[in-house]
Amino acid sequence: MSSIKRITLFKCPDEAHQDAILEAYRKLEAEAQKDGKPYIVSLSAKKTKDDPRRKGYTLCAISVFKSLDDMNYYDTDCAAHKALKAVAAGKLEEMPMTVFMESNE
């Protein structure tokens, strides 16, 4: 069965801000619900390794959803994701880069 794998990269140079965003991801993972049930298949958010190829991206989040509808809910209606965005507001150098793809994993 196919799922949606989403990768989001953040440029956040301040380590204290990075830690705050990662804590918000931990909270999101515990609290994100759709129709009263958890709906994110898996979620991992970490600091990236210092390497010139990272091009300033200091955080990476990988999210897996059962469907594109679930990912769209995450973007538009999920209260836990809105809380994460509020924590990240003003802490990033630019908008995060997000890509997603179908996955059979």
N, C-alpha and C positions, 0 to 999 in steps of 0.2 A: 504494500500500500504506500502510495506517495504522500509525502508531507512537504511542508514549506520550511526551508532553512533560511534564516535571516542573519546577516552579519552587519553589525553597526560599529563604526570606528569613530572615536572621539579625539579631538585635539584639546587636551586639558593639561597645560604645563604645570600647574600648581598641585603638588602631591596631596596637600590637605583636601583640595577640591576633588581630586581623584578618589580619595578614600571616602568622601561623602557620597559620591556618585555610586561607588561600589556598594556601600551600605544601603543605598536606596534600591539598588538591584536586588540585594538579599531580601529586603522587605517586599519588593514587588513579587519576587518568586514565591514568597510565603502567602501573599494576600491576593494575587490576581485571580479573579473569578469571573465567569460568564454563566449566567443563569444559575448562580449559586454554587457552581462547581469550578474547581481548578481547570484551566483549559490550555495552559502552556505545557507542551510535551516535555521540553527541557530548556534550561536557561543556564548559561555560563557567562560571567563577566569578570575580566581580569585586566591587570596592567600588562601592557606589551613590554617586550624586552627592548632594552636600549640598543638600537641598531640603525644605521643610516637609512636602511630601506623602509623604515616605518614612516618616514616623511612627516614626522611631527605627531602622528597618531599615538596617543599614550594609553588609551583604553580600547578594549575590544569586547563586544557582547555578541554571543551566538545564541539565538532563540530558535526553537523548533515548534511549529504549530501543525495541528492536524490538517488544516485547510487554509486557503487564502481568505475565506470569510473570517476565520479566527484571527488571522493576522490583521485584517482590516478592522476588526473589533478592537484589537489591541491599540491600533493607531488612533481610533476615533472615540471610543467609548469606555475603555478600561480605566477605572478610577486609580488603580495602583500605578498604571503607566503615566497617568496625568501627574501623580505625586512625584514620580521619578523625574519627569520633565521639569517640574517646579524646582526640584533640588538642583538640577543641572543648569537652570536658567542663570545666565550671567557668569557662568564658570568656564564656558567653552570659547575657544578662539574663533570658531566658525560652526556652522550647522554640521551635525554629524553626517558622515557618509553611510548610507544604508543600501545594501543590495540584498536580494533574496532570490532563491531558486527552488525548483522542485527537487526533492531528495527521496531516495529509496532506502535510506539508512534508518 
